[in-house]
Amino acid sequence: MSLYGAAKAVIAPAARTLWPIEAEGVDHIPARGPVILASNHLSNIDPLFIGVAVPRPVVFIAKEELFAEGNAAQRTFTRALRAIGQLSVDRKPGQSSKEAMDDSLRVLRDGSVFGIFPEGTRSPDGRLYRGQTGLAWLALSSGAPVVPLALYGTDRILPHGRTVPVLRRVGMRFGPPVDLSPWEGEAAKARSRRAATDAIMAAIQRLSGQEQVPRFAATVKAELQEQQERTRAETAGRPALRDRLRRGRRG
């Protein structure tokens, strides 16, 4: 038994007991050969439930921060991630994206299942954001079918900022492969990649019922973080402002 199979044999029964999973349309996933699973992204815990529900091993890209080489515990975790085929990627703009795409393409050319969250990061508010076109490049370059997937409920299990999961049901719906034939052989064309990615995101939306947002989730997150930092700075500055006003009145 592979390391992935051994880990799943332990994790899957426990996960299904703690978080009952209702999965529809799993039969849309081909029994063999390369396939891309394109999913919405609500929580850091999403890959766990996809891996449990899908009968074949699934390879995901994991953020580079998880592959730390600091203390013994971090090194052990890093070895485990790499042993089960997880790929690291530097998510800073413009860095390591080509390397990550090349690694992903090799996974597909090996005939494996590749899981991807085309929004690029978790949804900040439960809505479905614009997809990154690397998804279409992978699909059109490899010829692998793209099976859309909608997760629901995982944002309530491990919402942003929480470290201990809540016990709730998890739902997922798999749809039939998206027809990308209008853009076949056009992986090098930016307009075709965008159109193909939008078609995949539309298929995910039909399964999830989420409101679609024509913006990138990372951009919205950056704006929200900037607003929070501005609010904290303004709040921190109010006592000093009150003191200045009091001194002015006394004078």
C-alpha positions as CSV (number, residue, x, y, z in Angstrom):
1,M,0.0,0.0,0.0
2,S,1.3,3.5,-0.9
3,L,1.9,6.1,1.8
4,Y,-1.2,8.0,0.4
5,G,-3.3,4.9,0.7
6,A,-2.0,4.1,4.2
7,A,-2.7,7.7,5.4
8,K,-6.2,7.6,3.8
9,A,-7.0,4.3,5.4
10,V,-6.5,6.0,8.8
11,I,-7.8,9.5,8.1
12,A,-10.9,8.7,6.0
13,P,-12.9,6.7,8.6
14,A,-12.2,9.2,11.3
15,A,-13.1,12.2,9.1
16,R,-16.4,10.6,7.9
17,T,-17.3,9.9,11.5
18,L,-16.6,13.4,12.8
19,W,-17.9,15.2,9.7
20,P,-20.4,13.1,7.7
21,I,-19.8,13.7,4.0
22,E,-22.6,13.9,1.4
23,A,-21.0,13.5,-2.0
24,E,-23.0,13.6,-5.2
25,G,-21.7,12.8,-8.7
26,V,-18.5,11.1,-7.8
27,D,-19.0,8.9,-10.8
28,H,-18.2,11.8,-13.0
29,I,-14.5,11.3,-12.1
30,P,-12.9,8.9,-14.6
31,A,-11.7,5.7,-13.1
32,R,-8.2,6.1,-14.7
33,G,-6.2,8.6,-16.6
34,P,-5.5,12.3,-15.9
35,V,-8.2,14.5,-14.6
36,I,-8.4,18.0,-13.0
37,L,-10.8,18.6,-10.1
38,A,-11.6,22.3,-10.1
39,S,-13.3,23.4,-6.9
40,N,-14.5,26.4,-5.1
41,H,-12.5,27.2,-1.9
42,L,-14.1,28.0,1.4
43,S,-11.6,26.7,4.0
44,N,-8.1,25.5,4.6
45,I,-9.6,22.1,5.4
46,D,-11.1,21.7,1.9
47,P,-8.4,19.4,0.5
48,L,-8.9,16.9,3.4
49,F,-12.6,16.4,2.5
50,I,-11.9,16.1,-1.2
51,G,-9.2,13.6,-0.6
52,V,-11.5,11.5,1.6
53,A,-14.5,11.6,-0.9
54,V,-12.5,10.9,-4.1
55,P,-11.7,7.2,-4.6
56,R,-8.4,8.0,-6.4
57,P,-5.4,9.7,-4.9
58,V,-5.5,13.5,-5.4
59,V,-2.5,15.8,-5.7
60,F,-2.9,19.4,-4.6
61,I,-0.6,22.4,-4.6
62,A,0.1,23.5,-1.0
63,K,1.3,27.0,-0.1
64,E,5.1,27.2,0.4
65,E,4.7,28.2,4.1
66,L,3.6,24.7,4.9
67,F,6.9,23.2,3.7
68,A,9.0,24.7,6.6
69,E,12.4,23.2,7.4
70,G,12.7,24.7,10.9
71,N,12.3,22.4,13.9
72,A,11.9,18.6,13.9
73,A,8.1,18.8,13.8
74,Q,8.1,21.1,10.8
75,R,10.6,18.9,9.0
76,T,8.5,15.8,9.7
77,F,5.4,17.5,8.4
78,T,7.2,18.7,5.3
79,R,8.4,15.1,4.5
80,A,4.9,13.8,5.0
81,L,3.5,16.4,2.5
82,R,6.0,15.6,-0.1
83,A,5.6,11.8,0.5
84,I,2.0,11.9,-0.5
85,G,2.7,14.0,-3.6
86,Q,1.7,17.5,-2.5
87,L,3.4,20.3,-4.4
88,S,4.7,23.5,-2.9
89,V,4.2,26.9,-4.5
90,D,5.4,30.4,-3.6
91,R,2.2,32.4,-3.8
92,K,3.9,35.8,-4.1
93,P,2.9,37.5,-7.4
94,G,5.2,36.5,-10.2
95,Q,7.3,34.0,-8.2
96,S,7.5,30.3,-9.0
97,S,4.3,30.2,-10.9
98,K,5.9,28.6,-14.0
99,E,7.6,26.0,-11.9
100,A,4.3,25.2,-10.1
101,M,2.5,24.9,-13.5
102,D,5.2,22.6,-14.9
103,D,5.0,20.4,-11.8
104,S,1.2,20.3,-12.1
105,L,1.5,19.4,-15.8
106,R,3.8,16.5,-14.9
107,V,1.2,15.2,-12.4
108,L,-1.4,15.1,-15.2
109,R,1.0,13.5,-17.8
110,D,1.6,10.7,-15.2
111,G,-2.1,10.0,-15.4
112,S,-3.0,11.3,-11.9
113,V,-5.8,13.3,-10.4
114,F,-4.9,17.0,-9.8
115,G,-7.0,19.1,-7.5
116,I,-7.0,22.9,-7.9
117,F,-8.8,25.9,-6.4
118,P,-8.9,28.2,-9.4
119,E,-9.9,31.2,-7.2
120,G,-6.3,31.0,-5.9
121,T,-7.2,31.6,-2.3
122,R,-10.1,31.1,0.0
123,S,-13.2,33.1,-0.6
124,P,-13.3,36.0,1.9
125,D,-17.1,36.0,2.1
126,G,-18.5,32.8,0.8
127,R,-19.0,34.1,-2.8
128,L,-17.4,32.7,-5.9
129,Y,-14.6,34.8,-7.3
130,R,-12.9,35.0,-10.7
131,G,-10.7,32.0,-11.6
132,Q,-7.0,32.2,-12.4
133,T,-6.3,31.2,-16.0
134,G,-3.5,28.8,-15.0
135,L,-6.4,26.3,-14.7
136,A,-7.2,26.6,-18.4
137,W,-3.5,26.4,-19.4
138,L,-3.2,23.1,-17.5
139,A,-6.4,21.7,-19.1
140,L,-5.6,22.8,-22.6
141,S,-1.9,21.8,-22.5
142,S,-2.6,18.4,-21.0
143,G,-5.9,17.5,-22.6
144,A,-7.1,16.3,-19.2
145,P,-10.8,16.6,-18.6
146,V,-11.9,19.2,-16.0
147,V,-14.5,17.9,-13.5
148,P,-16.1,20.9,-11.6
149,L,-16.7,20.5,-7.9
150,A,-18.7,22.5,-5.4
151,L,-18.0,22.3,-1.7
152,Y,-20.4,23.6,0.9
153,G,-20.3,23.6,4.7
154,T,-16.5,23.6,5.2
155,D,-16.5,27.3,5.9
156,R,-18.5,26.6,9.0
157,I,-16.2,23.8,10.1
158,L,-13.0,25.8,10.1
159,P,-13.8,29.5,9.5
160,H,-10.9,31.9,9.0
161,G,-9.1,32.6,12.3
162,R,-10.3,29.4,14.0
163,T,-7.8,26.6,14.9
164,V,-10.2,24.0,16.3
165,P,-12.7,22.5,13.8
166,V,-16.4,22.4,14.5
167,L,-18.4,19.2,14.0
168,R,-20.8,19.7,11.0
169,R,-21.8,17.9,7.9
170,V,-19.9,18.5,4.6
171,G,-21.4,18.5,1.2
172,M,-19.9,18.3,-2.2
173,R,-21.3,18.0,-5.7
174,F,-19.2,16.8,-8.7
175,G,-20.4,17.8,-12.2
176,P,-19.8,16.3,-15.7
177,P,-16.5,17.4,-17.3
178,V,-16.6,20.9,-18.8
179,D,-16.6,21.0,-22.6
180,L,-13.4,22.9,-23.5
181,S,-13.4,21.9,-27.2
182,P,-14.0,25.5,-28.4
183,W,-10.5,26.3,-27.1
184,E,-8.7,23.1,-28.0
185,G,-5.1,23.7,-28.9
186,E,-5.2,27.4,-27.8
187,A,-3.4,27.2,-24.5
188,A,-1.0,29.9,-25.6
189,K,-3.8,32.4,-26.3
190,A,-4.7,34.6,-23.3
191,R,-8.2,35.2,-24.5
192,S,-8.9,31.5,-24.9
193,R,-7.5,30.8,-21.5
194,R,-9.8,33.4,-19.9
195,A,-12.8,32.1,-21.8
196,A,-12.1,28.5,-20.9
197,T,-11.5,29.4,-17.2
198,D,-14.8,31.4,-17.1
199,A,-16.7,28.4,-18.5
200,I,-15.2,26.2,-15.7
201,M,-16.1,28.8,-13.1
202,A,-19.7,28.9,-14.4
203,A,-19.9,25.2,-14.1
204,I,-18.8,25.4,-10.4
205,Q,-21.3,28.1,-9.8
206,R,-24.2,26.0,-11.1
207,L,-23.2,23.3,-8.7
208,S,-22.6,25.6,-5.7
209,G,-25.3,28.2,-6.2
210,Q,-22.8,30.9,-5.0
211,E,-23.1,34.4,-6.1
212,Q,-20.3,35.1,-8.6
213,V,-18.0,38.1,-8.3
214,P,-16.1,39.4,-11.4
215,R,-13.0,40.1,-9.3
216,F,-10.1,38.1,-7.9
217,A,-10.4,37.0,-4.3
218,A,-6.8,37.9,-3.5
219,T,-7.5,41.6,-4.6
220,V,-10.5,41.8,-2.4
221,K,-8.7,40.2,0.6
222,A,-5.9,42.8,0.2
223,E,-8.4,45.6,0.2
224,L,-10.1,44.2,3.3
225,Q,-6.8,43.9,5.1
226,E,-5.9,47.4,4.2
227,Q,-9.2,48.6,5.6
228,Q,-8.7,46.7,8.8
229,E,-5.2,48.1,9.2
230,R,-6.5,51.6,8.6
231,T,-9.3,51.2,11.1
232,R,-6.8,49.9,13.8
233,A,-4.5,52.8,13.1
234,E,-7.4,55.3,13.4
235,T,-8.6,53.6,16.6
236,A,-5.1,53.7,18.1
237,G,-4.8,57.4,17.3
238,R,-8.1,58.4,18.9
239,P,-6.8,58.6,22.5
240,A,-3.9,60.8,21.5
241,L,-6.3,63.0,19.6
242,R,-8.6,63.3,22.6
243,D,-5.6,64.2,24.8
244,R,-4.6,67.0,22.4
245,L,-8.2,68.3,22.3
246,R,-8.4,68.3,26.1
247,R,-5.0,70.2,26.4
248,G,-6.3,72.7,23.8
249,R,-9.4,73.4,25.8
250,R,-7.5,73.9,29.0
251,G,-5.2,76.4,27.3
